[in-house]
Amino acid sequence: MPTTPVRPVVVGLDGGRAGLAAADWAAHEALLRGVPLRLVHAWEQLIVPYASLAGVAVPPDPRRSARLLTGARARLSRRHPGLEVITDRLPGDPATALVAAGTDGEMLVLGSRGPGRAAGFLLGSVARRVVARAEGPVVLVRAADTGKPEDDGREPVAGGSAGGDVVVGVDLDGPDDAVLAFAFEAAARRGTALRVVHGRGPADEPADGAGLAETDSVTAPLGDVLRPWQEKFPGVPVTAQAVIGQAGAHLVDASGDAALLVVGRTVRQGALGAHVGPVTDAVLRHAVPPVAVVPHP
């Protein structure tokens, strides 16, 4: 019988500190899944003003790309013995190249410079285009804020809590199996609990008007949604948080000590630009732990 090809975890490198933190997170994820890690670097030909008018050809710089990949591969092989690491240089438009690379893997991992910064990778045009166009899960990882300069020689680590829960945002009006499958599988691999943050209508609002109510068990409507997944993953403890109002802000608050935050992105047809939705946009701007964006119909 033909065997199913092994799909790697793919991580895009940009040469920055956050990219190295993302690569480390992706390496750990690849080990959890028992698959190779594929390091890719997307680069474009440099554009020099008036070069074409002067008849000067400006070649791309593949040497920097090769050095970046070689160094990252050596570093990860030292830190994660036994991990198979593949490297690829991807010339052309970075967003297009990264989206294509992600289709061949179980997920695509990218780095971020930090929450709320205008220059942060999560807010950049390349990352936004990748998240909006990717056909599979994209995980955004930021380097933990140590309060030290980026070039202080310290090894970058991913933000979030390594031993924390997995948090997932669920829309009861349109829950999607792809999002729940990703969240349950992530919690099962890590041997941790799953916290489900879901919206609740104004009629269900508590008398004190609290915007966030945590419970030890799931509510009835959510229970119907989660029951088949709890039967499939009986070893994953599940708790629920019902929220009213701005779901993005509540997800950011709920995931402060999480190992991973999982949100969905509705796939939209047509040329709508880099649309990721208001909840996902808020999460990408402000959440501390790695954020997995899972596309669904």
DRENFILO-793959 format. One record per residue: x, y, z of N, C-alpha, C in turn. Coordinates in steps of 0.2 Angstrom, whole numbers, padded with zeros to 4 digits, always signed. Example, Ala and Ser with C-alpha at 12.3 -4.5 7.8 and 13.67 -1.06 7.14 Angstrom:
# DRENFILO-793959
+0066-0028+0039+0062-0022+0039+0066-0016+0039/+0064-0011+0035+0068-0005+0036+0064+0000+0039/
***
This chain:
# DRENFILO-793959
+0004-0006+0000+0000+0000+0000+0004+0006+0000/+0002+0011-0004+0006+0018-0004+0006+0021+0003/+0012+0024+0005+0012+0027+0011+0011+0035+0010/+0008+0038+0016+0006+0045+0015+0013+0049+0017/+0015+0053+0012+0021+0057+0013+0021+0061+0020/+0027+0061+0023+0027+0065+0029+0028+0072+0028/+0023+0076+0031+0023+0083+0030+0027+0086+0036/+0032+0091+0034+0036+0094+0039+0032+0100+0043/+0035+0102+0048+0033+0109+0051+0038+0114+0047/+0035+0119+0044+0038+0124+0040+0039+0130+0044/+0045+0133+0045+0046+0139+0048+0050+0144+0043/+0047+0150+0043+0050+0155+0039+0055+0159+0043/+0061+0160+0041+0066+0164+0044+0067+0171+0041/+0069+0176+0045+0070+0183+0043+0077+0185+0045/+0080+0181+0049+0087+0184+0052+0086+0187+0058/+0080+0188+0061+0080+0192+0067+0079+0187+0073/+0079+0190+0079+0079+0187+0085+0072+0183+0086/+0067+0186+0084+0060+0183+0084+0060+0177+0080/+0063+0177+0074+0064+0172+0069+0067+0166+0072/+0072+0167+0076+0076+0161+0080+0071+0158+0085/+0067+0162+0089+0063+0160+0094+0057+0156+0090/+0055+0158+0084+0050+0154+0081+0053+0148+0078/+0059+0147+0076+0062+0141+0074+0063+0136+0080/+0064+0139+0086+0065+0134+0091+0058+0131+0093/+0053+0136+0093+0046+0133+0094+0044+0128+0089/+0046+0129+0083+0044+0125+0077+0048+0118+0078/+0054+0119+0080+0058+0112+0081+0055+0108+0087/+0053+0111+0092+0049+0107+0097+0043+0104+0095/+0039+0108+0091+0033+0106+0088+0034+0100+0083/+0039+0100+0079+0041+0095+0075+0043+0088+0079/+0046+0089+0084+0048+0083+0088+0042+0080+0091/+0037+0085+0094+0031+0082+0096+0027+0078+0091/+0027+0080+0085+0023+0077+0080+0027+0071+0076/+0034+0071+0078+0038+0066+0075+0039+0067+0067/+0040+0073+0065+0041+0075+0058+0047+0079+0057/+0049+0080+0051+0055+0084+0050+0053+0092+0051/+0058+0096+0052+0058+0103+0052+0061+0106+0045/+0057+0110+0042+0059+0113+0036+0060+0121+0037/+0066+0123+0036+0068+0130+0037+0068+0133+0030/+0064+0139+0029+0064+0142+0023+0066+0149+0024/+0069+0152+0019+0070+0159+0019+0068+0162+0012/+0064+0167+0012+0061+0170+0006+0065+0176+0005/+0067+0178-0001+0071+0184-0002+0069+0186-0009/+0069+0193-0010+0068+0196-0017+0074+0199-0019/+0074+0200-0026+0080+0204-0029+0080+0211-0026/+0086+0214-0024+0086+0220-0022+0084+0225-0027/+0081+0231-0026+0078+0236-0030+0083+0242-0029/+0086+0244-0034+0091+0250-0033+0088+0255-0038/+0086+0261-0035+0083+0266-0040+0087+0268-0046/+0084+0269-0052+0087+0271-0058+0092+0266-0060/+0093+0260-0057+0098+0255-0060+0096+0253-0067/+0090+0252-0068+0088+0249-0075+0089+0255-0080/+0088+0261-0078+0090+0267-0083+0097+0267-0084/+0101+0265-0079+0108+0266-0080+0111+0260-0083/+0107+0255-0085+0109+0249-0088+0113+0244-0083/+0111+0245-0076+0115+0241-0071+0110+0235-0069/+0113+0229-0069+0109+0224-0067+0111+0223-0059/+0106+0222-0055+0107+0221-0048+0105+0214-0046/+0109+0210-0045+0108+0203-0044+0105+0202-0037/+0101+0197-0035+0099+0195-0029+0105+0193-0025/+0104+0192-0018+0110+0190-0014+0108+0183-0011/+0109+0178-0014+0108+0171-0011+0113+0169-0006/+0119+0173-0006+0124+0171-0001+0121+0172+0006/+0118+0178+0008+0115+0179+0014+0110+0174+0016/+0106+0173+0011+0101+0168+0013+0104+0161+0015/+0109+0159+0011+0112+0153+0012+0115+0153+0019/+0119+0158+0021+0122+0159+0028+0117+0158+0033/+0111+0162+0032+0106+0162+0037+0103+0155+0039/+0102+0151+0033+0099+0144+0034+0104+0140+0037/+0111+0140+0035+0116+0136+0037+0117+0137+0045/+0117+0143+0047+0118+0145+0054+0112+0142+0058/+0106+0143+0056+0100+0141+0059+0100+0134+0060/+0102+0130+0055+0101+0123+0055+0106+0120+0060/+0112+0123+0060+0118+0121+0065+0115+0122+0072/+0112+0128+0073+0110+0129+0080+0105+0125+0082/+0100+0123+0078+0094+0119+0080+0096+0112+0080/+0101+0110+0076+0104+0103+0077+0107+0102+0084/+0111+0107+0086+0114+0106+0093+0109+0106+0098/+0104+0111+0098+0099+0111+0103+0094+0106+0103/+0092+0102+0097+0087+0097+0097+0090+0091+0093/+0095+0087+0097+0098+0081+0093+0092+0076+0091/+0093+0074+0085+0089+0069+0083+0084+0072+0078/+0083+0078+0078+0078+0082+0074+0081+0082+0066/+0077+0080+0062+0079+0081+0055+0077+0088+0052/+0082+0091+0050+0081+0098+0048+0083+0099+0040/+0078+0102+0037+0079+0103+0030+0079+0110+0028/+0083+0113+0024+0083+0120+0022+0081+0121+0015/+0078+0127+0014+0076+0129+0007+0077+0136+0006/+0080+0139+0001+0079+0146-0001+0074+0147-0006/+0070+0152-0005+0064+0153-0009+0064+0160-0012/+0066+0161-0018+0067+0167-0022+0060+0169-0024/+0059+0176-0024+0052+0178-0027+0049+0182-0021/+0043+0184-0022+0039+0188-0017+0038+0184-0011/+0040+0186-0005+0041+0183+0001+0034+0180+0003/+0029+0184+0003+0022+0181+0005+0020+0175+0001/+0020+0176-0006+0018+0171-0010+0022+0164-0009/+0029+0165-0008+0033+0160-0007+0032+0156-0001/+0030+0160+0005+0029+0157+0011+0022+0153+0011/+0017+0156+0008+0011+0153+0007+0012+0146+0004/+0015+0146-0002+0016+0140-0005+0020+0135-0001/+0025+0137+0003+0029+0132+0007+0024+0130+0012/+0020+0134+0015+0016+0131+0020+0011+0126+0018/+0009+0126+0011+0004+0121+0009+0007+0114+0009/+0014+0113+0009+0017+0107+0009+0019+0104+0016/+0017+0108+0021+0018+0106+0028+0012+0106+0032/+0013+0103+0038+0008+0103+0043+0006+0110+0046/+0010+0114+0046+0009+0121+0048+0015+0125+0046/+0013+0132+0046+0019+0137+0044+0020+0141+0050/+0026+0142+0052+0028+0146+0058+0032+0152+0057/+0029+0158+0059+0033+0164+0058+0034+0168+0064/+0039+0172+0064+0041+0176+0070+0038+0183+0071/+0038+0185+0077+0035+0192+0078+0040+0196+0083/+0040+0202+0082+0045+0206+0087+0042+0208+0093/+0036+0208+0094+0033+0210+0100+0026+0213+0100/+0022+0213+0105+0015+0215+0105+0014+0222+0104/+0010+0224+0099+0008+0231+0098+0013+0236+0095/+0018+0233+0093+0023+0238+0089+0021+0238+0082/+0022+0245+0080+0020+0246+0073+0024+0242+0068/+0031+0241+0070+0035+0238+0066+0036+0230+0067/+0031+0228+0071+0031+0221+0073+0030+0216+0067/+0033+0210+0067+0032+0206+0061+0024+0204+0060/+0021+0203+0066+0014+0201+0065+0010+0207+0061/+0012+0213+0062+0008+0218+0059+0011+0220+0052/+0016+0217+0050+0019+0219+0044+0015+0216+0038/+0016+0219+0032+0012+0217+0026+0013+0210+0024/+0019+0207+0025+0021+0200+0023+0017+0196+0027/+0018+0196+0034+0014+0192+0038+0007+0192+0038/+0004+0198+0037-0003+0199+0036-0006+0195+0030/-0002+0196+0024-0004+0193+0018-0003+0185+0019/+0002+0183+0022+0002+0176+0023-0003+0173+0027/-0005+0176+0033-0011+0174+0037-0017+0174+0033/-0018+0179+0029-0025+0180+0025-0025+0175+0020/-0020+0173+0017-0020+0168+0011-0018+0161+0012/-0016+0159+0018-0013+0153+0019-0019+0148+0019/-0018+0142+0016-0023+0136+0016-0023+0132+0022/-0017+0132+0026-0017+0128+0032-0015+0133+0038/-0014+0130+0044-0013+0133+0050-0006+0137+0050/-0007+0144+0052-0001+0148+0053+0000+0150+0060/+0006+0148+0063+0008+0150+0070+0012+0156+0070/+0010+0161+0074+0014+0167+0075+0018+0167+0082/+0024+0167+0082+0028+0166+0088+0032+0173+0089/+0032+0176+0095+0036+0181+0097+0041+0179+0102/+0047+0183+0101+0052+0181+0106+0050+0184+0113/+0051+0181+0119+0049+0183+0125+0053+0190+0127/+0049+0195+0130+0052+0201+0131+0056+0200+0138/+0063+0201+0137+0068+0200+0143+0070+0207+0145/+0068+0212+0142+0070+0219+0144+0077+0220+0142/+0080+0216+0138+0087+0217+0136+0087+0218+0129/+0093+0221+0126+0094+0223+0119+0093+0216+0115/+0091+0217+0109+0091+0211+0105+0097+0208+0103/+0103+0211+0104+0109+0209+0102+0114+0208+0108/+0110+0206+0114+0114+0205+0120+0117+0198+0121/+0116+0194+0116+0119+0187+0116+0115+0182+0119/+0110+0184+0122+0105+0179+0125+0102+0175+0119/+0100+0168+0121+0096+0164+0116+0089+0166+0117/+0086+0168+0111+0079+0170+0111+0075+0164+0113/+0069+0165+0116+0064+0160+0118+0057+0163+0116/+0053+0158+0115+0046+0160+0113+0042+0163+0119/+0038+0168+0118+0034+0170+0123+0028+0165+0125/+0025+0166+0131+0020+0162+0133+0023+0157+0138/+0019+0153+0141+0021+0148+0146+0022+0141+0144/+0028+0138+0144+0029+0132+0141+0025+0127+0144/+0023+0127+0151+0019+0123+0154+0011+0125+0155/+0010+0130+0151+0003+0132+0152-0002+0128+0148/-0009+0130+0148-0014+0127+0145-0014+0129+0137/-0018+0126+0133-0020+0128+0127-0026+0131+0127/-0027+0137+0124-0033+0141+0124-0036+0142+0117/-0042+0141+0116-0045+0141+0110-0051+0145+0110/-0052+0150+0105-0058+0154+0104-0063+0150+0100/-0070+0150+0102-0075+0146+0099-0081+0150+0098/-0083+0151+0092-0089+0154+0090-0095+0149+0090/-0100+0149+0094-0105+0145+0095-0110+0145+0089/-0110+0151+0085-0114+0152+0080-0111+0148+0074/-0105+0147+0074-0102+0143+0068-0095+0140+0070/-0096+0135+0075-0090+0132+0077-0087+0127+0071/-0080+0127+0071-0077+0123+0065-0073+0117+0068/-0074+0112+0065-0070+0106+0067-0063+0107+0066/-0060+0110+0061-0053+0111+0060-0050+0115+0066/-0053+0120+0068-0051+0124+0074-0050+0119+0080/-0056+0116+0082-0056+0112+0088-0051+0106+0087/-0051+0103+0081-0046+0097+0080-0039+0100+0082/-0037+0106+0079-0030+0108+0080-0029+0109+0088/-0034+0112+0091-0033+0114+0098-0033+0108+0103/-0037+0103+0101-0037+0097+0105-0031+0093+0104/-0029+0092+0098-0022+0089+0097-0016+0092+0100/-0016+0099+0100-0011+0102+0103-0011+0101+0110/-0016+0101+0114-0017+0100+0121-0015+0093+0122/-0017+0088+0118-0015+0081+0119-0008+0080+0119/-0005+0083+0114+0003+0082+0113+0006+0085+0119/+0004+0090+0121+0008+0093+0127+0006+0091+0134/+0001+0086+0134-0001+0084+0140-0004+0089+0145/-0008+0094+0142-0010+0099+0146-0018+0100+0145/-0021+0105+0149-0028+0106+0148-0030+0111+0142/-0036+0110+0141-0039+0115+0135-0044+0120+0138/-0043+0126+0137-0048+0131+0140-0051+0134+0134/-0058+0134+0134-0062+0136+0128-0065+0142+0130/-0064+0147+0126-0067+0154+0127-0072+0155+0122/-0078+0156+0124-0084+0156+0119-0088+0162+0120/-0092+0165+0115-0096+0170+0116-0103+0168+0119/-0106+0173+0123-0113+0171+0126-0117+0177+0125/-0123+0176+0123-0128+0182+0121-0130+0186+0127/-0132+0192+0126-0134+0197+0132-0139+0194+0136/-0144+0189+0134-0149+0186+0138-0146+0182+0143/-0140+0179+0142-0137+0175+0147-0132+0179+0152/-0132+0185+0151-0127+0189+0155-0128+0189+0162/-0123+0188+0167-0124+0187+0174-0127+0194+0177/-0130+0193+0182-0133+0199+0185-0128+0205+0187/-0122+0203+0189-0117+0208+0190-0114+0211+0184/-0116+0209+0178-0114+0212+0172-0107+0210+0170/-0104+0205+0174-0097+0203+0172-0096+0201+0165/-0090+0203+0162-0089+0202+0155-0086+0195+0154/-0083+0192+0159-0080+0186+0159-0081+0181+0165/-0084+0175+0163-0086+0171+0169-0083+0164+0167/-0079+0162+0172-0075+0155+0171-0079+0150+0175/-0080+0144+0172-0083+0139+0175-0079+0132+0175/-0080+0127+0179-0077+0121+0180-0079+0116+0174/-0084+0117+0171-0087+0113+0166-0090+0117+0160/-0091+0114+0155-0094+0118+0149-0101+0119+0150/-0104+0124+0147-0111+0125+0146-0114+0121+0142/-0121+0120+0142-0125+0115+0138-0124+0116+0131/-0124+0122+0127-0123+0123+0120-0116+0121+0118/-0111+0123+0122-0105+0122+0121-0103+0114+0122/-0106+0111+0127-0105+0104+0128-0107+0100+0122/-0113+0102+0118-0115+0098+0112-0109+0099+0107/-0106+0104+0106-0101+0105+0101-0095+0101+0103/-0093+0101+0110-0087+0098+0112-0087+0091+0113/-0093+0088+0114-0094+0081+0116-0090+0076+0112/-0091+0076+0105-0087+0072+0101-0080+0072+0102/-0077+0078+0103-0070+0079+0104-0067+0077+0110/-0072+0078+0116-0070+0075+0122-0070+0067+0122/-0074+0064+0118-0074+0057+0118-0068+0055+0114/-0066+0059+0109-0060+0057+0105-0053+0058+0109/-0053+0063+0113-0048+0065+0117-0049+0065+0125/-0051+0059+0128-0053+0058+0135-0048+0061+0140/-0042+0061+0138-0036+0063+0142-0035+0070+0143/-0039+0074+0139-0038+0082+0139-0043+0085+0143/-0042+0088+0149-0047+0091+0153-0049+0098+0150/-0055+0099+0150-0058+0105+0147-0062+0109+0152/-0060+0116+0151-0064+0121+0155-0067+0126+0150/-0071+0130+0152-0074+0135+0148-0074+0142+0151/-0074+0147+0147-0074+0154+0149-0079+0157+0144/-0085+0159+0147-0090+0163+0143-0089+0170+0143/-0089+0174+0137-0087+0181+0137-0093+0184+0133/-0093+0191+0135-0098+0195+0132-0094+0201+0130/-0095+0203+0124-0092+0209+0122-0086+0208+0117/-0081+0211+0117-0075+0211+0113-0071+0204+0114/-0073+0199+0109-0070+0193+0110-0062+0193+0110/-0059+0197+0105-0052+0198+0105-0049+0200+0111/-0051+0205+0114-0048+0207+0121-0049+0202+0126/-0054+0198+0126-0055+0193+0131-0050+0187+0130/-0049+0185+0124-0045+0180+0122-0037+0182+0124/-0036+0188+0123-0029+0190+0125-0028+0190+0132/-0033+0192+0136-0033+0192+0143-0032+0184+0146/-0037+0180+0143-0037+0173+0145-0031+0169+0143/-0027+0171+0138-0021+0168+0136-0014+0170+0139/-0015+0175+0144-0009+0178+0146-0004+0173+0148/-0006+0167+0152-0001+0162+0154-0002+0155+0150/-0004+0156+0144-0005+0150+0140+0001+0148+0136/+0001+0141+0134+0006+0139+0130+0005+0140+0123/-0001+0141+0121-0003+0142+0114-0010+0144+0114/-0012+0149+0110-0019+0152+0108-0021+0150+0101/-0027+0147+0101-0029+0145+0094-0035+0149+0092/-0035+0152+0086-0041+0155+0084-0042+0153+0077/-0048+0154+0074-0050+0152+0067-0050+0159+0063/-0050+0157+0056-0050+0162+0051-0055+0160+0046/-0060+0163+0045-0065+0161+0039-0062+0163+0033/-0062+0158+0028-0059+0159+0022-0064+0162+0017/-0062+0168+0015-0067+0172+0011-0065+0172+0003/-0070+0171-0001-0068+0171-0008-0068+0178-0011/-0064+0179-0016-0063+0185-0019-0057+0189-0017/-0056+0194-0021-0050+0198-0019-0052+0204-0014/-0051+0202-0008-0053+0206-0002-0047+0209+0001/-0041+0207-0001-0035+0210+0002-0033+0206+0008/-0029+0208+0012-0027+0205+0018-0031+0205+0024/-0037+0201+0023-0042+0202+0028-0041+0196+0033/-0041+0197+0039-0040+0192+0044-0046+0192+0049/-0050+0197+0049-0056+0197+0054-0054+0201+0060/-0058+0204+0064-0057+0209+0069-0054+0205+0075/-0057+0199+0077-0055+0195+0083-0048+0193+0082/-0046+0190+0076-0039+0187+0075-0035+0193+0074/-0037+0199+0071-0032+0205+0071-0030+0207+0078/-0035+0207+0083-0034+0210+0090-0029+0205+0093/-0030+0198+0092-0026+0193+0095-0019+0194+0092/-0018+0195+0086-0011+0195+0083-0007+0201+0085/-0011+0206+0087-0008+0213+0089-0006+0212+0096/-0009+0209+0101-0008+0210+0108-0007+0203+0112/-0008+0197+0109-0007+0191+0113+0000+0190+0114/+0002+0187+0120+0009+0185+0122+0011+0179+0119/+0007+0173+0120+0009+0167+0118+0009+0166+0111/+0012+0160+0108+0011+0159+0101+0004+0158+0099/+0002+0161+0093-0005+0161+0091-0005+0157+0085/-0010+0152+0085-0011+0148+0079-0017+0150+0076/-0017+0152+0069-0023+0154+0065-0025+0149+0061/-0031+0146+0062-0033+0140+0058-0038+0142+0053/-0037+0141+0046-0042+0143+0041-0048+0138+0041/-0054+0140+0040-0060+0136+0040-0065+0139+0035/-0069+0135+0032-0074+0138+0028-0079+0142+0031/
***
